[in-house]
Amino acid sequence: MSTDPSLDKSFALLRETIDAVYHGVRDLPVTPTVTVPALRALVAQRIDLRHAHPLPALMQTVIDLLREHSLHITHPRYFGLFNPSVHPSGVMADALVALFNPQVAGWSHAPAANEMERLVLRHIVKSLGLEPDVTAAHFTSGGNEANHTAVIACLAWRYPEWGTSGVRACPRPPVIYLSEESHHSFIKVARATGLGTNALRHIPVDAQFRMIPARLAEQVGHDRAAGLEPLMVVATAGTTGTGAIDPLPRIAEIAERESLWLHVDAAWGGAAALSPALRPHLRGIERADSVTIDAHKWLSVPLGAGIAICRHHEAMHRAFGVDTGYVPPTEAGAEDLYKTSLQWSRRFMGLKLLFTFAELGAEGIAQQLEHQARMASRLREMLGNAGWEVSNETPFPLVCFTHSSLAADEVSTRQLVESVLKRGRAWVSPVRLPDSRWVVRACITSWRTNQDDLAILVDEMEFARRSVMV
Ligand SMILES: *Cc1c(COP(=O)(O)O)cnc(C)c1O
């Protein structure tokens, strides 16, 4: 206990709120109903920055705003965009990180934090079948930064002059191959690296939305003949739209034959490496030059935890190495992350994942991942029994579906989804498939989703379908 009653009151409120949200989120509406002008006015009115506010009252205001006006992604019926429910340990981890505020950029400033992150990262690298002693890995803000990191590392590896001459170091225009269903972060990466989006080749997908390897090989041939330089292929292991896994072994073969850097974007699906039952679906990932995994997706830690992995340690040094006269020298046997990654000042992002791994143990993690996969299988069955048609096939927990009584077009699918969201009992989203059909997308993003939640979702879908049909 401190001698500051206001601080004591704030701590009590924090404790109470963690408890109330963790145990009570299921009873909140999933979706907020507020409008932009109304909320903007409310925030300005409640938080007047001209005055000092006592901390307990300010906290209560913020808690009320967040509770009333958030889309609750930690709700077990948020069947959403890969954003997870979190464990209380993840909340505690983030609080401890803020408290000690370790500067992880240099080993000498944060020895304990650096070594704990290293432990977690080596665990992930091993589970992917990569060799931890030669593989570089670090935390990133998310998948976007991890993909960006991979492309920079690849460029620095391929072109010795990249660091000094930029794109002028490339004798021929480089080309990056990825599927039509790959993540749009590569659009930003192409712009940010100076390659431009014309450097991207979106390879067609098969009926299950996976990259067609023959089309990849064909496109590489065309580009080479046209005087371009095939540089990298991105295989997605768990696409954002439908959870498709590109055929990694066949893509790896083509990459090897054509001397392409193989990047596997496993932002969401990479978590499967931690389940013996699901890991076989990632076969081939061990042949990657670089891999992206987001711990803030299927590994269920609070946002802000991507992971960039690269088997060529030297590429990371070439890409990001710098020497300063103001940072203390690197400790013997250690590595300073500001020299091997895009970030400089760096938050201790790995603690929340360490907590999850250590709290649940390897078996507990596997069970959690497999529970979500099982809930998705159950949802497919339940939807089928209720007359819905499942439109995708994936071992990962993402279900796309529609109904024969609905036109699978944009307007009616959006209408259907809107009518689900309006009632606030579940969150799903519309998605366009590569064949231009629009269907409903439901991802089991929460490890807390149970069969009752699935039953409510199916009821809500049925209710919405009837209401849009009349
Ligand atoms: C989410 C996602 C990304 C982007 O990751 P962020 O953490 O949102 O930056 C990249 N690729 C895939 C396949 C994703 O699912």
The ligand as an ORCA input file, in Angstrom:
! r2SCAN-3c Opt
* xyz 0 1
  C      -2.628     -9.973    -40.522
  C      -1.779    -10.358    -41.658
  C      -0.720     -9.531    -42.055
  C      -0.470     -8.180    -41.455
  O      -0.146     -8.277    -40.114
  P      -0.366     -7.063    -39.096
  O      -0.033     -7.664    -37.789
  O      -1.801     -6.658    -39.225
  O       0.562     -5.975    -39.504
  C       0.102    -10.002    -43.071
  N      -0.134    -11.181    -43.671
  C      -1.152    -11.987    -43.319
  C      -1.338    -13.303    -44.013
  C      -2.013    -11.591    -42.297
  O      -3.030    -12.393    -41.936
*
